[in-house]
Amino acid sequence: MVILALDTTGAAGSIAVLRDAQVLVEQSQPAGIPHGKRLPGAIVEALEAAGVALADIDLYAVASGPGAFTGLRIGIATIQGFAFAHGRPVVGVSALDALADAVCRDDDQTRYVGAWMDAARREVFSALYERDPQQPAPRAFDPPAVGAPEEALARCRDLVRGEAVMFVGDGALRYAAQIRNVMGGAAAIVEPTPPIAGALGRLGRARAAAGDAGPPHALRPLYVRRPDAEIARERRVGEIADRG
């Protein structure tokens, strides 16, 4: 099975081409160029580097969230377009799941992994994972949430009870001092943040085998945070109701 995986959840991103579980090519994308300007050209370059044609792709995997709304929409729409044109299935994978998986591939000792993504507004998208030696991927011990770093740290501290935690993601880098202040010597922070497209492909392959892949139009984003437009609309409705 040949898999094309794409991450556009942050300012930077990554693209990977896999054959089964083997990563043929994984390319990090620069943060200074908007996703809309580098896609789909960057995908074509990655395919050429892997010696693979679009027609050879059997499965598309994409980071379905959480992340910046614009980046998510561009990444999902790009993958949907390729998959629709070639009649291939698509699977969405949480970027937090992929961050945890990428760390566990490189470190086989730490039991807990905290995946943190910068959500702006002094908030993070976060999830806590536990490594299970009997499972191919870490399991979510504390599910995805969005909130202040101190809220995520309070939950983490209560759950791990002094055990070591490996923190990964641009949110972990931004709030590294706060993490170390709360967690002390139990915290280790991965630097730099690894690209996650390869992990997306591996997880996507496993989920497709479990029956989770589907047609392009069925793909849904994992926002975690509600869209600003929706919140603003409800606020306006409430203001009108209060006046009325």
N, C-alpha and C positions, 0 to 999 in steps of 0.2 A: 504494500500500500504506500503510495506517495502522498505526502501531506504538505500543504502550504499553510503556515501559521502566521498571524499578523497581530501585533500589539500597537494600539494607538491611544492608550488610556492616559498617557501623560504628554508633556511637551516633547520628550524624546519618544522613541519607539523602537521596535525591532521586527525583523522578518526572518522566518526560518523555513527551510525546505527539509523534510525528513523522508527517509525510506524506512517504513515501519518505525521502530523506536530509535533509529540511528539518525542523528542530525547531520545532514550533508553540508548545509550552509546556515549560519546564523549571523545576521548583520544588524548591528545597532544603527539607529538613525539619529542624526544630530537634532538637538533641541531647538536650534535656531531657525529651522526651516519648517513652516507649517505643514501638517500632514496633507492638506489639500493640494499643496504644490509639489510634493515629492511622490505622491501616489497618483496613478498606479505605476509610474516609471520605476520606482525603487523595487517593486515586486518583479518587474521584468528583469531588472539587473540581477536580483537574487536567483531567479530561475536560470538565467544564463550562467551564473557562477556555479550552480549545481548541475548544469548540463541536463536540465529538465524543461520540457515544454508545457505550456498551460494545458494542453490536451492530455498530458500524462498524469495530472493531478486527480487523485481519487477522493480526497477529502479536504475540505477547508476548515481550519480552526481559527477562531478569532477571539480576542479578549473582549468579553461582553460587558465588562465593568468590574468594579466601579471606576470612575475617572471623570475627566472633563467631558461635558456633554458634546461639545463640537468634535473632539477627537473620537469619541465613541461613535457618533453618527457617521463620520467619514470612514472609519475603519470597517464598521458593520456594512455600510452601503457598498464599499469597494468589494468586500468579500461576497456579498449577496450578488453583485453584478457579475463577477467572474463565475460563481457557482451556477447562477441562472443560465448564463450563456453556454455553459458546458454540461449542464444537467447533472451537477454533482451535489452531494449532501454537505451540510454545514453543521458544525457544532460550536456552541458558545462556551467559553471557559472563563471562570472568574480570574481576574488578574491577581487577586490575593492568593488564590489557590496556586497559581503558577509561580508566584514569588516564593511561597513556602516549598514547593516542589523543587525549584531551582536550588535553594539553599540545602535541602536535604540530600541532593545529589552530590554536593561538594563536602558535606559534613555529616558523618554517620554516628556522631556521638550525642549531640544535644537533643534532649527529649522534646523540648518545646520551641516553636518558632512563632514569633510575632511579626506578621506582615502588616506594614504601615505604609499607606500612600498619602501624600500631601493632598488634602481636600480644600486648601485655601481657607480663608476666614478663621484662621487659627484652629482648624479642625483636621482630623485625620480619618481616612477610611482604614479600618483595622479589623483584624481577625487573628485569633490565637489558634495555633495548630499543635497537635501532638503526634509525634512519630510513633507508628505502630510497626514493629518489625515483621508482622504477619501480613501487612498491607503494602501494595506498591506505591502508595502516595500517602502523605500525612493527612490526618482527618481534622476537620474543624472542631476545636475544643470550645471556642467562644466564637459564635457566628459573626459574619460581616456586620459592621455598624459604622456610623459616622458620628463624631463628637469631638470634644476637646481632648487633647492628649492626656490630661490628668484623669479623665473618666476612663479611657482605655487602660491606663496604667493601674488604676485602682482595681479594675476587674482582673487584669493580668496578675497582679500581686496576690490577690485573694485566691486565685485559681491555682497558681503554681506553688505557693507556700514555700518560697525560698529556693526553689530549684532554678537551674540555669535556663535562660531564655536567649535565643538568637533572634535579634531584631533585624529586619531587612526592608528596604524600600526607601523612596525619597522622603517619606514622612519620618522614618526612623533617623535619617541623616539630619533632617531639619530640627528635630527635637531630641537630638542625641544627649545633650546636657541634661535635659529634664528626665530622660529615661535613666541615665546613670545616677541621677540624684535620688530617684525613687527606688530603683532596683539594685543599686550598689554593684557589688562584684558579681551578682547573678546575671547581669546583662552583658551581652556581647553584640556589637553592631557590625553588620556586614558592610564593607566599603571597598570599592564602589558598588552601587546597586547593579546586580547582574541583569542582562537582557533576559526577557522571559518568553520570547517566541518559541524557542526550543521546547521549553516546559509546556507551553500551550499545545504544541503539536503532540507531545507524549500523552498528556492528559486527554486531549481530544481524541486520540486514537483509542485509548482505553474506554472512553465514554461512548464512542461510536460502536465499539464492540459490545457494549452493554445496551445498545439500542437507543442512545440519546441523540444521535445525529438526525437531522431532518431536512426538509426543503428550505431553500433560502428565505422564503417569506415567513417562515415560522420562527425565525431567530428573534429573540427579545433581549433588549439591554438589561443589565443589572445595575440600576442607578444607585441603590442604597439611599442616597439623598433624593428627596422629591425635587423635580425641576422648579427653578425660580419662577417660571411663568405660571405654574400651577399654584404655587404659594401666593403669588401676587394676585391672581384671579380670585382666590378664596378670600384674601384680605379685602379686596374691593367689594365683593359680595357682602361681606360682613359689615363693612362701612355703610353700604347702602341700606342694609337691614336695620342698622342702628339708627340711621336718620329717619327711617320710614315709619 
